[in-house]
Amino acid sequence: MPRTSTGQALGWEWPELGNGSRSPYRGITRAHYTYQGDDFALGAFSCARMDPLWSQLNWIGEGHHIVFPTTSVGICVMSEGPILTGPNHVILYNPGDQYKRQLISTEGDRSIFMIVRPQRLRSHPRLGHVEDGSGPRFASRLVPLRPRAHLARWALVRYLSVASNPDAELVEDVCCFILDEVLDAAEGSRDGPHHPVVDEAKALLVRRYAEPLTLNQIGKELFISAFHLARLFKAETNYTLHGYLMQLRLRHALELLADPHLEVRHIGSRVGFTTHSHFTESFRRSFRATPSFVRRIDADRLRALSVA
């Protein structure tokens, strides 16, 4: 486990990772750190579909968490309405948040999380957080994850998994880039009641992203006019339906690129693209890099994909 610095400062240290539940269930380790640095820590979380956590009240812990879901899951933070998450958004948790989760994917709940040191948030110039008597707090909950930020997060996790001696300064710089992107997107995000049909549309797209879905087809399956659905979806998610679908395909393609046994020319068809050229052009336009470039991650390529 890469640990490039102590992550400690006067009166503060990285929180101990529990299992995500107020009632610990012995024998299961669901979360672990992969990096602890000066201002940021990174880790991975996994909760299988038969895990008892699905029926329990969960506790995020003491840190400010930015959670990057890799599967779709329903989340309901206490005193707030339920939200449906997935790879196209991040969830922002404040210290001490309690929540329940709802099973959506057969893969359960899998995510990457970033914990941000309070002082880093307190001194951040963007308006993506508010301050109360207990310290800085995120003002938004569900925030669209921009393609470049998603790619940087994915590449950073890949880099930490292959680098025997990670460059701590580079890792902190990439984390800072991701934080900037998330807080900038949070300024334009919309929290509040969610229309049930929007979550139904998101769930449909998550399940069937590789199919040749059209707006009219989605509207018919959800018993709503295509125009009304498109308007509601854009207002609540900051994505068009087509844009949401394309990002699901491309982000699933990124996960497949981590498998060295899969040829790039086969990945596009597996996530719903009809031609290899359409896949590579869509990938390049979204992530500003080619699939072949991002497949082989080292320090120079990580820097080029994020902080350059």
Disulfide bonds with the S-S distance in Angstrom:
none
